[in-house]
Structures are given as structure tokens and as C-alpha cells.
Amino acid sequence: MSPQIVLWIVFGVTVVVMLALDLGVFHRRSHEVKLKEALIWSAVWIGIALLFNFGVYLERGPHTALEFLTAYLIEKSLSIDNLFVFLLIFSYFRVPRQYEHKVLFWGIIGALVMRAIFIVLGITLIRTFHWITYFFGAILIVAGIRMAFGKGKEIRPERNLVLRVFRKFVPVTQTFVGGKFFSRETGRAIATPLFITVLVVESTDVVFAVDSIPAVLAITLDPFVVYTSNVFAILGLRALYFALAAIMKLFQHLHYGLSVVLVFIGVKMLIADLYKIPTSISLGVVAAILTVSIITSLLQPKNKVLSPAPEDPSRGGKKPGGETDDKG
């Protein structure tokens, strides 16, 4: 078999085995993920990604390995910013902490499928219509500017179009039903608030992909590198969420760094015909920008703290946006 096929097989087996162990063994019973467990799993996923990168280096050489590492760093960095949104979504729907991992697990399974579709479409468009590169570059620059000036805007899940359409056709229970996505009442299936949360997370990830996929395509058009780097980045997102949830407030400047990264990658795509920025330089620039944003955040800690999701799903009161709890 060719090295390419071998790497695809190793990648597929690794993902399937780790997901099976994650959900079927280590998280067979719903429980609140503590900081220690989250840090261990974060280290495991990062370690697996780096080991796979080493395998890419051995099989396909240093250039492809550097592309993978750069794409992985970009996707991982953008995923960290997404964690702020996930935290707000969980708080909005008052998801019990012991079920947060389950929501993220199935949300990420859906993301694997959606990312594959986005990547195939993106690569096909770029190879068929070269001018689409400039369009993607412009999207990234606009996204970077919006990220820099749009941080702090209130997240309003009740305005989610997918959620609004879903609620018109499927009834939703008033409270959580354990860890179930659906329950049965009077002989018909009814969605629970837990499924609604997954739906919002899934649809939100589509918006994230619009930014992240073009950013990675600016590094390489190799489908293998683009997809595997994306998958390893988002697979480790669950553990990273629980590891950073308690300290996210420390990274108040991270979104500024990410906005600069998006603008840089956008410019890289726009000038590709005039000057192709080497992957090694792109990696160094991205790493430097993120390092500076993290250091400045730590030197100037933020006082505002995001409130975590409460333990009791049946707690009364109003949700953000004026919606009551009985709407899930």
C-alpha cells in the first residue's frame, strides 16, 4: 500500500478507537469532568496529534509535516475561541455539568461530517475557480475585523434559525429527562432541552467552519492534511473546554490575537499570486501572535467572570433574552 493509504488507515483507526474508549469506557456514565481529568485528556489528544504529525514526517517528509502542524495550530487556536461561545450556550440552556461532555461529544461527531463536506467543497472550488482564493481571503479579513470589534456581543440562541424551525415541527419537554435526547409522552417522541443544546452547538459550528476551513486552505490544498488537522483539533476540543472553562476569563486578549491571525491568513491568500509566504514563516507568525495575546492577557487579568451552568436543571427563573426555562 502507498504511504498515503497507510496514513489514512492509521488516522481512521486512531479516531474510531479513541472515540470508542472516550464514550464507551471513560465516559460511559455521565459525570462532571474535573480539571485534572480534563488536563489529562487534553494532553492525550495533543500527544496523539503530535505523534501522528511525526508519522506524517516519516511517510511524507518535512514539508507536509510542517503543513500539518501549522494547520493544526491554526484550527486549534480558532477552536479555543469557540469555547467561549460553548460556555455561553451551556449557561443559556442551563445544562447540568455532568451532561456537558455528552453534548460536546455528539456535537463534534456532527462537526466531523460537516467539516468533511466544507473541505471537499472548498478544495474543489479553489482548484476549479482560482479567483475563489481572493473571495476566501476577503472573508477571512472581514471575519478577523469583526472578531476584533464584535467580541462581547450577547449570544442569543433563541434566534438560531435551525432551532426556530425545529421547534415548529417537534415539541420540546419543559425539563431535562436525565441524559436523554428524546422522551415519549402520549405515544409520541418529544425532544429534550439536551437535544436542543446539541442542535445549537452543531449549527454554531457551521458558522465557525466558514472561518476556520478557508484559513487552513490558505496553508495547503492537500485534503489529507486539511481534514486530519481539523479532526485532531476538534476532537481535543471537549477536553480543552473543561480544562479552560474555569480560566477562560484570563484570556481576554486572545480574540484580538485570533483576529490578527485571520487577517494575516486572509492577506496571505490575497497575495498568493505575487508572493507565496512559506509555511515555516506562517507557522512562526501565527505562534508569535498567539503567544503575545496570551502573555498580554495574563499580565492584565480580566475582572469579569462568566457564570458556569448551574447544577440543577429544574431551577426556575428567566433565561437570557427573556425566555423562560420551560422552553429548554
N, C-alpha and C positions, 0 to 999 in steps of 0.2 A: 504493500500500500504506500501511496505517496505521503510525504510528511504532512501535507495539508489535511488529508483524510484522518491521519493518526491524531492530529491535534483536535479536529472536530470530535472524534470519538472520545478522547480524553476529556475534553470540555463537557460533552454531553453526559458522560458517566459521572463526572465530578459533581455537576449541578444536580442531577437526579438523586445521587446518593446523599449529598448534603441536605437537600430539601427533605428527603425521607427521614433522615436522622433528626433534623430540626423539628419537624412537625410530629413525626410518629414516635419519637423516643424522648427527646429532651423537653418537648413542649406538648406531650400527649395530654397532660392535664393543664387546664388554664390556670395561670398563676401570674402574680405581679412580678415582672422582671426587675430584679435589683441591679444596682450599679455594678457590683462585682461580676455577676453573670453577663451583663451587657458588655463590659470591658473585655471579658474572655472571648465572647463570641465575635466582637469587633476585631480583636487580634487574630482570631482564627480565619475570618473571611479575608482580611487584608493579607495574611500569610499565604492563604491559598491563591489569591490573585498574584502575589509576587512569585510564588512557585510556578504558577502557570506561565507567567512572564518569562521566567528562566527557561522553561521548556520551549517557549517561542524563540528565545535567543538561540538555543541549541539547534532547533529544527529549521528556523527560517532566517537566522542571522541577526546581527545587532541592530540593523535599521528597522526591521519590523518590530523587534522587541522595544525599541525606543518609541515607535509609534504607539504601541500598545500602552506603554507606561504613561505617555503624555495624554492619550485619550482617556485612560483610567483616572488620572489625576483630575482632568477637567470634569469628567462626569461625576466623580466622587465629590468634588468641590461644589458643583451645582446641586447635587443631591443634599448636601448639608444644609444649604439654604432652604430647600424644600421641607426640611424637618420643622422649621418654624411654622409653616402652614399646617403640617400634620398635627402639631401640638394644638393649634387653634381649632382645628376641626374636631379633635377629640374632646376639647373643652366645650365646644359648642353643643355637641351631641351628648355630653356627659357620659362618655364611655368609661365603664369601670376599668381600672388599670389592668386587671387580670385578663381582659379580653382585647387589649390594645395589640398584643402580639399577633393574635388571630386575624384581626383586621388588616394589619400590615402584611401578613403572610399572603393572604388571598389577594390583597391589593397588588402585591408585587408579582404574583403569578399572572394576573391580568396585564401588568406592565410589560412582562417578558414578551407576550404576544403582540401588544401594541407597538413596542419598540422595534420588533422584527419587521412589522408592516411599514413603519415610518422609515426604517433604514433602507429597505428594498426600494421604496418609492423615491427616497432622497437620492440614492446612488443612481437609480435609473434615470431620474430627471437630469442630474448633473452630467451623466455620460451622453444623454440624448440631446439635451439643450444646454450648451455651455454657459449661456447667459444666465441660467438659473443660479449660477455661483454668485453673481452680483446680487441677485434677489435675496439669497440666504445671508450674504454678508450684510446687506442693509437691515434684514430682520434682526440679526444679532446686535448691530449697533443700536437700533431702536430699543431692543429689549434691554440692553445694558443701560441706556439712558433712563428708561422707565424704572428699572430696578434701583437706580441711584436716587431717584426722586419720588418713587412710589412706595418705598418701604414705610410700614406703619399703617397703611390703609386697612380698614376693617375688613376681615374676611366674612362674607355673607353667604354661607352655604345654602340658605333658603332661596337664593336667586339662581342657583345652579340649574341650568336648563334641563339636563338629564334627569335630575331629581324631580323637578316640577312635572315633567312628562310622565315619569314613572309613577308618581303619586296619583295621577289622574286615572290610571288603569289598575293599580294594585293597592289595596288597603294596607295600612301600617298599624301595628299594635301600639298601644299607648305606652307600654313599658318594655324593658328588656326581658327576654324569656331565656334566662341563663345565657349560654353561649350560642344559642340557635340563631340562624339567619331567617328562618321561616317557622311559623307555628300554624296550627289548624284550629279554626273556630267555625262552628256550624258547617263542617264539611268542606270548607274552602281554605286554601293556603293564604296566609297573611304574612307580609314581610315584617321583620322586627327592626327597631332602630339600629341594630348592629349591622344588618344588611344595607340599610340606608347609608351608614357611615362608609362601608366598603364602596358603595356606588359613588359617593362624593370623592373619596380618595382616588378611585380609578379614573374618573372624569377629570380630576385635577391633574393627574399625571400626564394626561394627554396634552394639557397646556404646557407642562414642564418639558415634554418631549419636543415641542416646537422650538424651544431654545437650545436644548442640550444636543439633539441629533445634528443640526447644522454645525454646531461648534465642533463636534467630533469629526464630521465630514470635512472640516477645514484642515484636519490633520492628515487624514488618509481616506481613500475611497475603497480600501480593502474591506469587503463585507465581514470577513472573519475577525479582523482587528476591531472594527466598529462595533459589531454585535457582542463579542466576548467581553470587551472592555466595559460596555454598557451593562451587561448582565452581572459581572462581578461587582460593579459599583453599586447597583441597586439591590443585589442580594444581601450585601452587608449593611443596607440602609436600616433594616429593622433593629439590629443590634446597636448601630450607631445612634439611632433615635433614643433608645433607652439610656445609652451612655451619656448623651449630651443634653437630654431633656432637662436635667436639673441645673445645667450650667450654660444653657443657651444664651442667657442674659449677658454673659461675659463677651459674646461675640457681636457686639453692636456695630462694629465697623466691617464685618465680614461681607455684608451685601454690597458695600462700596467696592471692596476688592473684587468681588464676583462681577460687578457691573463693568469694572475696568477690563477684566478678563474677557467678557463678552465683546466689548468694543474692540479690544486687541485682535481677537479671533475674526471679528467681522472685517476689520481693516485688512487682515491677512488674506481673507478671501477676495476682497475687492482689488488688491494689488497683485494677486497671484500671477497674472499675465505679465506684469512688469518686473516683479521680483518675488521669487518663491522663498519665503522665510524658512530656513532649515528647521527640522523637527526639534533638534537639540536646543536651538535658541528659543523656540516656542515653549519647550518644557521649562527652561530656565526662567523665562519671563513670567509664566503662569505661577511657578513655585515662588518666585520673588514677590509677586503681587500679593499672593495669599499669605505669605509669611509676614509681610508688612502690615496687612489688615488685621491679622490675628494679634500681632505684638501691640499695635496701637489700641486694640480693643482691651487687651489685658492691662495696659498702662492707664487706661481711662475707663474703669468699670462702669457699667450702667446700673442705675438705681432701680429702674422699673423691672418688675418680675412678672413673667407670665404665669397665671394661675394654672396648676395642673388639673386634670379631670378629677372630679370627686369620686370617692369610693362607692357611694350609694346612688344607684341609677334611678331610684324612685323619689329622689328629693324633689320637692316642689319648687315653684318659682318661675320666673320668666327667663327665657334664653336671650342671648344677644339678638337684637333685631325685633324684639317684642313677641317672639313666638313662644308658646307655652311648651312644657315638657311633653305633653301628651301627643305631640306631633312627631316625636322621635328625632 
